[in-house]
Amino acid sequence: MITWNSITEWLVQHGIKILIILVIGIILWFLIQRLIPPLINRTVEKTKGESKKGLEKRTNTLVGVLIGISRVIIIVVVLLMILNEAGVPIGPMLAGFGIAGVAVGFGAQYLIRDLIAGIFILWENQYRVGDVAMVGGVAGLVEDVTLRKTVLRDLDGIVHHVPNGEIRVASNYSRHFSRVNLNVSVSYGTDLDHAISVINRVGEELAADENWRDRLITPPIALRVDKLGDSGIDIKITCDVKPLEQWSATGELRLRLKKAFDAEGIEIPWPHTKLYFGNSMEDVTGQK
């Protein structure tokens, strides 16, 4: 029979221990948030060849994953210790979990594959939170990376959850540096030397602009005549820029080139077709 004395005695014997376990768990919960970030930061700083922004992304990604794992471990250990102190036999419970684990082993093989792939993604630093990458055929901003999945948001704002085990190829658009790769067409009647000099001048002006010089690594230059197309001649323009700046730099370069071409009388072609109907009157009569 449960009496007030028995309840008091149980609280004295076990309640204080359970309270201590909870307090220790709470302290560990907050300690990992204070200790893991500087520890990871010191470790990541030793990585060579990474920019300051890249190191920050890697640090944030690893901190998020390790804190998440640590929290799960704390919750599980604290819960088992409380159950054991409360008199609940955890031995048979753990044995039951083992038997259940064997039973669902075949069903959990995909989960295990995801976890192993996630470890390699983090270890090899393939991409980080804040990068723009194509993962599992989906391109977008990496919003979260865990051991099980990668979360991306594409340009339409759609959030994609990609299991790490499904990733065969991961393409990072923002590792170390990015590149502008732009083709500009001019008409066949254009003096190509003049057009190339205008392109290079615009590239130098862009690189010298105070709003852009810190975002560009090299000035945009005309690399080569890339194609003789149906309606015009394509000139390839390239330059190296800071990570994630390739799209804004490309848009600004297009805007400046259009204005410069208009000022210099350089025609940007549009599709057109010449029609020929048999012999001309000159061929038939010999007169114009």
VOBAGU-794840 format. One record per residue: x, y, z of N, C-alpha, C, O in turn. Coordinates in steps of 0.001 Angstrom, whole numbers, padded with zeros to 6 digits, always signed. Atoms other than C-alpha are relative to their C-alpha. Example, Ala and Ser with C-alpha at 12.3 -4.5 7.8 and 13.67 -1.06 7.14 Angstrom:
% residues 2
+000890-001190+000000+012300-004500+007800+000900+001200+000000+001936+001181+000665-000820-001190-000060+013670-001060+007140-000770+001090+000730-000261+002198+000899
% end
This chain:
% residues 288
+000847-001200+000000+000000+000000+000000+000881+001247+000000+001847+001365+000754-000763-001241+000125+001269+003395-000993-000458+000978+001062-001635+001323+001158+000290-000981-001048+001489+005792+001915+000875+001225-000209+001806+001240-001013-000785-001229+000105+002798+009278+002372+001447-000244+000439+002381+000329-000122-001354+000310-000473+005766+007877+004281+000812-000733-001067+001993-000452-001267-000720+000743+001047+006635+005446+001476+000379+000917-001158+001458+000794-001739-000307-000954+001071+006400+008255-001085+001163+000888+000405+002064+001153-000391-001084-000858-000490+008618+010467+001079+001322-000747+000005+002360-000206-000375-001217+000803-000040+011103+007659+001560+000559-000223-001413+001770-000170-001627-000450+000222+001394+011199+006961-002215+000617+001264-000578+001625+001207-001283-000536-001263+000498+011742+010633-002989+001369+000282+000602+002257+000796-000078-001298-000229-000641+014578+010811-000486+001061-000895-000620+002182-000460-000886-000976+000956+000519+016244+007693-001853+000266+000182-001494+001413+000111-001936-000155-000019+001465+015614+008128-005583-000273+001369-000622+000341+001729-001626+000375-001278+000606+014055+011532-006220+001169+000961-000099+001337+001649-001106-001157-000907+000018+017193+013444-005279+000987-000419-001086+001543+000435-001776-000909+000486+001042+019314+011228-007566-000537+000347-001398+000219+000751-002282+000595-000334+001295+016871+011746-010438+000148+001485-000286+000427+001893-001413-000159-001449+000161+016985+015482-009838+001445+000345-000370+001689+001206-001215-001412-000238+000314+020788+015389-009885+000299-000389-001447+001017+000311-002161-000197+000440+001393+020714+013422-013141-000542+001051-000975+000112+001381-001965+000591-001027+000864+018385+016023-014695+000864+001264-000030+001090+001854-001087-000834-001208-000065+020553+018893-013490+001283-000192-000806+001691+000695-001556-001225+000277+000761+023693+017262-014899-000290+000007-001504+000481+000541-002302+000378+000017+001415+021888+016643-018182-000197+001402-000544+000253+001707-001648+000223-001385+000427+020794+020296-018383+001326+000752-000122+001535+001519-001062-001310-000660+000046+024322+021474-017582+000775-000437-001240+001380+000385-001928-000684+000499+001196+025756+019225-020298-000627+000568-001271+000075+000865-002237+000737-000551+001149+023064+020494-022712+000535+001392-000356+000775+001705-001522-000488-001365+000252+024265+024072-022287+001511+000029-000219+002021+000897-000928-001457+000023+000179+027949+023131-022076+000395-000301-001437+001334+000293-001967-000361+000350+001377+027986+021554-025520-000192+001190-000933+000537+001343-001913+000202-001186+000824+026590+024787-026964+001114+001025+000189+001372+001843-000694-001089-000945-000264+029452+026707-025351+001352-000550-000426+002223+000210-000849-001317+000592+000225+032310+024241-025897+000233-000444-001444+001340-000312-001966-000190+000545+001347+031682+022723-029337+000380+001075-001022+001318+000855-001789-000368-000992+001022+031735+025963-031432+001463+000429+000027+002102+000404-001025-001420-000387+000037+035195+027177-030287+000925-001164-000325+001957-000972-000968-000824+001166+000299+036580+023620-030465+000027-000263-001506+001090-000499-002081+000075+000205+001449+035362+023194-034052+000706+001135-000726+001390+000905-001724-000617-001157+000650+036524+026701-034938+001522-000128-000012+002159+000162-001025-001451+000174-000058+040085+025966-033771+000465-001112-000937+001537-001022-001535-000365+001115+000878+040101+022694-035710-000090+000409-001466+000794+000095-002262+000224-000378+001394+038705+024187-038921+001012+001043-000461+001368+001076-001639-000961-001044+000367+041147+027125-038839+001286-000573-000573+002010+000124-001284-001212+000634+000510+043937+024668-039625-000137-000437-001455+000853-000821-002077+000225+000389+001390+042365+023894-043022+000666+001003-000932+000474+002211-000792-000716-000867+000931+044520+025267-045826-000805+000196-001293-001538-000695-001721+000622-000273+001286+043241+026901-049009-001431+000470+000072-002060+000665-000968+001379-000439-000159+039886+028001-047575-000042+001494+000302+000807+002017+001024+000211-001410-000312+038641+031579-047520-000637+000127+001380-001104-000857+001954+000600-000243-001312+037392+033169-044305-001482-000361-000010-001997-000933+000951+001423+000338+000118+033800+032811-045539-000195-001509-000061-001131-002044+000534+000103+001453+000090+034400+029156-046421+000211-000678+001334-000482-001640+001665-000237+000559-001331+035819+028425-042973-001205+000218+000907-001550-000644+001715+001184-000290-000816+032795+030088-041391-001144-000951-000347-001837-001443+000544+001059+000927+000420+030394+027952-043459+000259-001408+000530-000647-002067+001041-000330+001342-000481+032227+024751-042575-000177-000102+001503-000686-001105+002003+000164-000003-001459+032301+025680-038893-001468-000089+000384-001838-000897+001236+001431+000007-000322+028562+026407-038810-000638-001353-000311-001484-001835+000443+000560+001299+000370+027772+023145-040605+000378-001073+001013-000483-001820+001479-000456+001024-000947+029892+020968-038300-000572+000234+001392-000936-000717+002083+000558-000308-001313+028682+022770-035181-001451-000464+000083-001856-001068+001077+001407+000413+000001+025044+022171-036137-000153-001506+000102-000997-001994+000853+000092+001463-000010+025611+018456-036776+000440-000568+001344-000252-001414+001911-000532+000554-001246+027726+017786-033666-000879+000343+001202-001065-000489+002090+000901-000359-001100+025410+019699-031331-001259-000854-000054-001754-001297+000982+001188+000852+000134+022441+017759-032721+000253-001413+000495-000576-001975+001211-000341+001350-000447+024180+014407-032153+000195-000033+001508-000269-000955+002179-000254-000043-001451+025317+015423-028662-001296+000095+000783-001434-000541+001827+001277-000141-000690+021807+016432-027668-000758-001312+000032-001350-001666+001052+000673+001306+000031+020390+013084-028788+000635-000944+001010-000075-001649+001727-000703+000873-000951+023068+011244-026760-000359+000371+001434-000620-000510+002254+000340-000442-001361+022354+013346-023654-001410-000439+000370-001636-000963+001461+001395+000370-000283+018602+012748-023908-000124-001500+000261-000793-001909+001210+000103+001452-000140+019012+008977-024340+000640-000462+001314+000051-001255+002048-000704+000422-001224+021560+008589-021507-000762+000440+001244-000927-000348+002175+000752-000501-001157+019583+010767-019076-001285-000807+000182-001633-001170+001305+001245+000767-000088+016360+008916-019884+000258-001402+000549-000484-001866+001414-000310+001348-000481+017968+005483-019341+000401+000022+001472+000022-000867+002234-000421-000085-001410+019556+006608-016059-001196+000261+000914-001264-000281+002017+001197-000269-000804+016223+007962-014795-000855-001253+000123-001358-001556+001205+000786+001233-000041+014414+004748-015728+000650-001025+000930-000031-001713+001691-000706+000941-000871+017092+002692-014001-000157+000391+001466-000354-000478+002316+000154-000475-001375+016863+004846-010853-001430-000177+000478-001677-000368+001669+001408+000163-000365+013075+004570-010952-000382-001459+000172-001527-001771+000500+000281+001416-000202+013372+000796-010801-000464-000720-001238-000840-001890-001165+000388+000650+001252+012536+000084-014413+001206-000762-000539+002247-000148-000774-001149+000784+000493+014796-002761-015649+000316+000370-001452-000471+000111-002363-000340-000434+001365+016616-001349-018654+000741-001086-000775+000871-000995-001996-000690+001094+000686+018540-004567-019409-000903-000690-001010-000556-000767-002188+000917+000621+000967+015540-006393-020941-000445+000983-001095-000675+000594-002240+000405-001008+000980+014576-003122-022638+001052+000131-001104+000726+000179-002290-001074-000094+000992+017983-002841-024313+000079-001264-000840+000335-001208-002043-000003+001254+000757+017841-006513-025259-001139-000017-001012-000986-000490-002138+001130-000084+000927+014416-005915-026769+000297+000906-001182-000076+000612-002317-000385-000888+001087+015782-003006-028752+000946-000696-000966+000892-000481-002177-000931+000727+000860+018549-005288-030005-000715-000969-000914-000407-001064-002102+000774+000938+000818+016089-007923-031168-000805+000752-001054-000886+000331-002209+000773-000796+000958+013914-005253-032766+000920+000559-001080+000535+000663-002245-000940-000520+000987+017014-003809-034428+000339-001030-001052+000452-000705-002234-000263+001063+000962+017781-007160-036012-001206-000199-000909-001061-000434-002108+001220+000236+000777+014164-007498-037113-000179+001052-001087-000640+000749-002188+000210-001072+000982+014148-004126-038863+001303+000337-000723+001387+001345-001425-001306-000280+000592+017783-004366-040003-000058+000207-001497+000551+001132-002034+000082-000129+001446+016895-004913-043624-000731+001277-000391-000400+001903-001399+000727-001230+000311+014450-002021-043539+000803+001246+000306+000566+002305-000276-000801-001153-000397+017024+000251-041907+001268+000153-000824+002074+001043-000553-001238-000067+000771+019721-000383-044506+000127+001328-000739+001234+001835-000918-000058-001290+000683+018770+002804-046360+000387+001111+000974+001119+002035+000619-000371-000987-001019+019025+004800-043129+001488-000074+000298+002154+000955+000408-001436+000172-000258+022476+003334-042442+000814+000553-001166+001854+001179-000961-000699-000518+001180+023514+004172-046006+000019+001527+000020+001032+002147-000304+000068-001466-000086+022330+007769-045515+000986+000536+001031+001669+001530+000786-000889-000460-001072+024277+008101-042255+001467-000095-000411+002252+000819-000156-001395+000158+000435+027501+006736-043740+000348+001041-001059+001428+001632-001019-000244-001014+001027+027169+009021-046787+000112+001384+000618+000930+002195+000185-000067-001297-000674+026520+011979-044471+001332+000221+000683+001857+001334+000672-001313-000116-000648+029727+011261-042540+001066+000386-001025+001904+001248-000758-000998-000310+001028+031759+011322-045760-000198+001403-000574+000776+002084-000894+000258-001360+000496+030048+014520-046963+000616+001030+000932+001249+001982+000475-000566-000932-000972+031051+016300-043759+001513-000130+000087+002216+000876+000178-001434+000226-000136+034498+014732-043561+000763+000582-001194+001818+001195-001027-000670-000476+001215+035386+015593-047178-000334+001445-000328+000205+002005-001283+000345-001415+000198+033817+019065-046918-000499+000248-001419-000061+001190-002080+000497-000113+001364+031904+018579-050168-000822+001270-000192-000697+001937-001219+000760-001246+000003+029492+021431-049398-000397+000313+001425-000380-000556+002296+000323-000468-001339+028408+023481-046404-001317+000759-000019-001816+001116-001087+001179-000863-000103+025353+025349-045153+000380+001383-000507+001378+001959-000073-000295-001301+000599+025219+028568-047187+000581-000099-001391+000622+000900-002110-000501+000188+001360+026762+027082-050347-001167-000138-000970-002286-000465-000576+000938+000338+001063+024937+026861-053654+000552-001237-000693+001683-001228-001179-000493+001268+000521+025191+023299-054914-001112-000737-000734-002298-000483-000525+000933+000943+000608+023566+020695-057126+000218-001341+000666+001293-001931+000555-000087+001227-000787+022858+017648-054986-001134-000919-000405-002303-000544-000315+001024+000945+000410+021030+014600-056241-000864+000523-001125-002053+000211-001192+000739-000543+001129+020011+016463-059386-000806+001241+000317-001517+001749-000549+000731-001198-000424+018568+019405-057415+001003+001105+000305+001933+000898+001084-000891-001134-000229+020282+022816-057487-000691+001013+000900-001872+001311+000723+000579-001001-000888+019755+025357-054731+000962+000380+001108+002101-000085+001154-000777-000432-001158+021013+027025-051573-000090-001064+001091-001186-001482+001466-000024+001013-001060+022094+024513-048916-000422+000659+001310+000281+001524+001833+000524-000579-001240+019996+025336-045843+000334-000837+001224+000410-000314+002336-000303+000855-001152+020830+022352-043666+000682-001266-000487+000355-001788-001552-000678+001265+000278+023140+019332-043644+000024-000796+001295+000546-000333+002309-000066+000913-001132+022661+016419-041259+000628-001299-000480+000938-001452-001662-000551+001287+000414+024023+012902-041227-000964-000757-000907-000538-001615-001681+000976+000760+000786+020795+011691-042834-000391+000663-001313-000642-000032-002298+000520-000647+001204+019827+014331-045389+000625+001368-000193+001252+001929+000706-000394-001361+000359+020650+017582-047155-001251+000758-000423-002062+000244-001194+001174-000820+000303+018068+020376-047381+000440+001169-000879+001338+001928-000514-000308-001082+000920+018170+022764-050347-001258+000789-000327-002361+000244-000319+001098-000850+000458+015985+025692-051419+000373+000547-001373+001398+001211-001524-000320-000442+001350+015834+026396-055155-000476+001436-000241-000999+002081+000667+000324-001394+000316+015216+029718-056932-001495+000292+000101-001889+001444+000286+001445-000177-000145+011444+029158-056806-000436-000022+001458-001623+000109+001755+000338+000052-001421+011623+028919-053018-000432-001370+000473-000843-001526+001622+000410+001357-000362+010869+025191-053053+001112-000658+000816+002280-000608+000432-000967+000674-000865+012585+023245-050250+000053-001479-000372-000978-002149-000432-000207+001397+000398+014044+019869-051267+000783-000720+001094+001805-000219+001564-000679+000837-000979+015029+017145-048792+000600-001193-000756-000127-002040-001274-000686+001034+000776+017641+014865-050377+000709-000951+000962+001622-000520+001666-000719+000955-000847+018684+011672-048509+001456-000109-000457+001727-000219-001653-001417+000018+000367+022482+011576-048391+000388-001254-000764+001291-001218-001600-000327+001236+000697+022525+007978-049574-000389+000019-001465+000088-000816-002234+000420-000101+001395+020859+009031-052844+000934+000877-000823+000775+000975-002040-000874-000941+000694+023634+011486-053717+001144-000758-000661+001941-001407+000015-001098+000611+000745+025950+010205-056446+001020+001052-000428+002226+000808-000400-000873-001103+000410+027351+013519-057676-000467+001266+000707-001653+001595+000682+000304-001274-000655+027507+016764-055689+000867+001084-000645+002094+000995-000626-000717-001081+000684+028446+019953-057590-000146+001272+000815-001257+001754+001036-000009-001195-000837+029445+022965-055489+000318+001209-000870+001384+001280-001483-000178-001193+000822+028994+026335-057232+000762+001112+000731+001007+002167+000146-000547-001102-000803+030675+028340-054458+001201-000426+000838+001380+000066+001953-001176+000474-000733+033866+026543-053402+001231+000785-000437+001609+000728-001607-001218-000786+000224+036932+028829-053170-000254+001233-000873-000009+002360-000441+000318-001118+000891+035867+030969-056167-001054-000453-000999-001317-001647-001142+000968+000296+001053+033250+031180-058905+000476+000662-001288+001448+001417-001278-000461-000512+001287+033506+032074-062585-001176+000484-000852-002215-000170-000948+000938-000504+000999+031595+034227-065048+000355-000653-001327+001509-000610-001754-000203+000652+001298+031170+032318-068326-001117+000487-000924-002212-000074-000938+001035-000717+000742+029310+034567-070760+000357+000072-001473+001493+000394-001822-000136-000194+001439+028837+034533-074546-000814+001213-000428-001997+001319-000106+000675-001181+000539+027989+037847-076243+000091-000047-001517+001171-000253-002071+000039+000059+001463+026909+037932-079900+000085+001393-000603-000503+002344-000089-000040-001223+000810+027777+040655-082413-000305-000389-001436-000130-001545-001821+000374+000289+001379+026640+040942-086027+001236-000287-000847+002359+000034-000458-001108+000368+000873+028758+039667-088929+000705+001218-000585+001855+001119-001010-000630-001199+000525+029423+043221-090065+000857+000740+001010+001394+001802+000698-000742-000674-001074+031161+044097-086775+001498-000202-000147+001955-001292-000492-001460+000109-000096+034883+044841-086564+000309-000710+001321+000137-000138+002398-000178+000811-001201+035829+042061-084136+001081+000567+000921+000945+000505+002143-001054-000595-000834+039023+043767-082950-000558+001155+000821-000231+001315+001996+000608-001118-000712+037006+046843-082060-000941-000509+001098-000931+000005+002217+000937+000554-000977+034310+044763-080312+000750-000583+001200+000334-000394+002343-000769+000601-001087+036935+042869-078282+000626+001081+000875+000671+000940+002097-000589-001088-000789+038635+046123-077239-001050+000673+000880-000757+001056+002013+001087-000585-000800+035273+047528-076076-000342-000918+001169-000546-000448+002288+000304+000957-001063+034563+044336-074099+001057+000066+001100+000723+000095+002284-001075-000050-000995+037974+044476-072397-000018+001316+000786+000286+001349+001978+000079-001295-000696+037513+048169-071614-001114-000003+001038-000942+000490+002153+001119+000087-000939+034131+047515-070020+000378-000886+001193+000019-000591+002333-000431+000875-001086+035671+044663-068017+000929+000703+000972+000805+000523+002183-000912-000743-000869+038438+046907-066685-000744+001057+000815-000429+001280+001984+000787-000998-000726+035912+049616-065769-000791-000659+001130-000913-000101+002221+000749+000718-001035+033836+047045-063875+000917-000390+001152+000545-000252+002317-000938+000418-001041+036894+045748-062002+000505+001182+000819+000894+001014+001975-000468-001184-000709+037863+049323-061068-001099+000672+000813-000812+001518+001659+001120-000595-000724+034380+050219-059779+000080-000389+001479+000266-001559+001812-000134+000262-001436+034453+050560-055986-001078-000938+000529-000890-001573+001567+001073+000892-000430+031176+048634-055729+000227-001440-000444-000462-002353+000010-000195+001326+000570+032577+045668-057640+001412-000543+000176+001606-001755+000085-001382+000486+000007+036359+045484-057223+000275-001015+001105+001143-001873+000949-000195+000978-001067+036099+043576-053933-000754-001296-000252-000571-002277+000470+000778+001200+000313+033730+041074-055511+000590-000767-001173+000256-001932-001391-000664+000627+001136+035861+040333-058573+001428-000376+000369+002112+000366+001074-001380+000429-000197+039114+038371-058488+000854+000416-001190+001978+000890-001021-000677-000443+001222+040104+039050-062110-000990+000801-000831-002191+000544-000747+000921-000771+000829+038650+041590-064576-000550-000846-001146+000147-001728-001646+000558+000726+001147+036313+040269-067289+000785+000322-001270+001096+001483-001534-000726-000192+001256+038140+039758-070595-000654-000851-001087-001308-001856-000807+000460+000788+001146+037224+038555-074091+000997-001129-000209+002156-000872-000534-000912+001143+000050+038715+035063-074174+000281-000437-001430+001428-000699-001791-000177+000469+001376+038114+034079-077800-001290+000209-000778-002341+000481-000199+001199+000100+000832+035720+034055-080745-000491-001425+000141+000181-002365-000284+000427+001332-000427+033636+031135-079584-000833-000737-001042-000806-001966-001104+000889+000682+000943+031169+030469-082395-000392+000935-001128-000620+002126-000915+000576-000706+001135+030125+031552-085872-001430-000511-000158-001669-001547-000779+001383+000467-000043+026386+031304-085425-000782+000345-001245-000238+000909-002195+000867-000260+001145+023453+031569-087811-000222+001493-000218-000313+001952-001356+000326-001417+000118+022820+035232-087053+001116+000918+000472+001081+002116+000191-001045-000865-000523+025978+036479-085342+001209-000786+000450+001238-002014+000370-001256+000575-000460+029429+035833-083962+000044+000089+001524-000126+001167+002094-000037+000043-001459+029739+034740-080325+001426+000221+000506+002370-000424+000048-001275-000255-000661+032577+036142-078204-000130-000438+001454-001033+000001+002166+000057+000514-001377+033298+034324-074943+000739+000941+000938+001856+001375+000657-000561-000875-001022+033937+036452-071838+000063-000783+001302-000902-001447+001679-000137+000695-001278+035272+035049-068569+000686+000899+001021+001397+001842+000672-000745-000613-001102+036470+036243-065174-000292-000797+001256-001329-001452+001358+000177+000665-001283+036915+034839-061682-000537+001002+001021-000092+002149+001081+000628-000869-000996+034783+036253-058864-000059-000726+001333+000200-001927+001414+000174+000607-001314+034204+035671-055167-001185-000985-000052-002079-000824-000883+001091+000982+000006+031914+032697-054352-001380+000657+000057-001614+001583+000833+001399-000413+000094+028230+033265-055231-000192+001364-000665-001314+001868-000703+000124-001297+000661+028977+036531-057080-000113-000131-001515-000236+000879-002207-000032+000156+001446+028935+035011-060577-001284+000471-000685-001242+000975-001808+001261-000377+000646+025256+035697-061236-000200+001516+000005-000625+002088-000998+000133-001458-000043+025221+039312-060081+001023+000664-000909+000709+001653-001572-001030-000565+000867+028501+040008-061898-000368-000184-001469-000128+000710-002281+000417+000228+001384+027143+038462-065100-001091+000981-000407-001051+001530-001508+001070-000956+000307+024008+040623-064939+000524+001412-000175+000113+002117-001096-000574-001346+000111+026015+043804-064345+000829+000141-001271+000803+001186-001920-000813-000038+001212+028393+042932-067184-000877+000094-001244-000558+000849-002163+000930-000098+001139+025502+042383-069614-000538+001423-000139-000590+001966-001243+000552-001356+000025+024013+045762-068657+001026+000987-000553+000690+001812-001403-001027-000945+000450+027298+047621-069193+000389-000247-001447+000657+000705-002180-000338+000300+001393+028063+045829-072458-001074+000525-000951-000753+001046-002019+001080-000505+000863+024643+046725-073893+000125+001514-000176-000020+002021-001289-000151-001452+000094+025183+050407-073089+001228+000368-000836+001174+001285-001655-001225-000300+000751+028749+050353-074466-000166-000326-001475+000301+000433-002324+000225+000359+001398+027706+048560-077667-000886+001032-000696-000644+001389-001849+000861-001035+000588+024935+051100-078247+000796+001272-000273+000616+001908-001312-000783-001220+000174+027389+053961-077769+001018-000141-001122+001336+000844-001788-001029+000225+001017+029954+052384-080132-000589-000443-001339+000152-000653-002299+000629+000433+001249+027419+051364-082792+000227-001455-000328+000175-001847-001494-000180+001443+000210+028081+047654-082309-001356-000675+000100-002057-000545+001104+001339+000603+000071+025030+045662-083320-000018-001371+000670+000817-002230+000385+000270+001322-000566+023774+042782-081188-001054-000645-000892-002169-000132-000982+000900+000539+001033+022139+040490-083774-001234-000659+000590-001285-001004+001770+001192+000770-000333+018732+038902-083706-000240-000966-001141+000247-000730-002246+000208+000991+001070+017558+035877-085692-000681+000624-001210-001693+001310-001070+000614-000471+001233+016818+036735-089332+000310-000995-001108+001266-001764-001017-000119+000973+001092+016430+034790-092578-000090+000714-001346-000948+001576-001534+000067-000502+001363+017153+035654-096223-000739-001016-000872-000420-002205-000861+000778+000865+000889+014666+034246-098724+000483+000173-001435+000717+001301-001870-000470-000035+001394+015772+033377-102288-000973-000787-000856-001173-001980-000629+000987+000643+000872+013193+032614-105016+000585-000116-001410+000371+000766-002242-000517+000228+001342+015019+031208-108037+000995+001062-000445+001690+001664+000374-000925-000970+000570+016998+033468-110413-000507+001420+000207-001713+001668+000197+000390-001394-000140+017039+037215-109877-000238+000593-001378+000145-000007-002382+000270-000675+001284+015908+039647-112601+001290+000353-000709+001331+000378-001939-001284-000353+000608+019530+040625-113173+000568-001170-000764+001160-001007-001831-000517+001202+000686+020423+037032-114048-000780-000286-001266-000205-000780-002236+000849+000318+001126+017489+036727-116463+000173+001016-001139+000326+000609-002290+000016-001040+001032+017625+040061-118352+001358+000641-000212+001608+001282-001233-001282-000677+000079+021147+041195-117649-000099+001458+000368+000887+002187+000262+000219-001373-000433+019659+044475-116416-000422+000008+001464-001046-000916+001985+000414-000169-001381+019218+045791-112931-001414+000520+000040-001963+000735+001121
% end
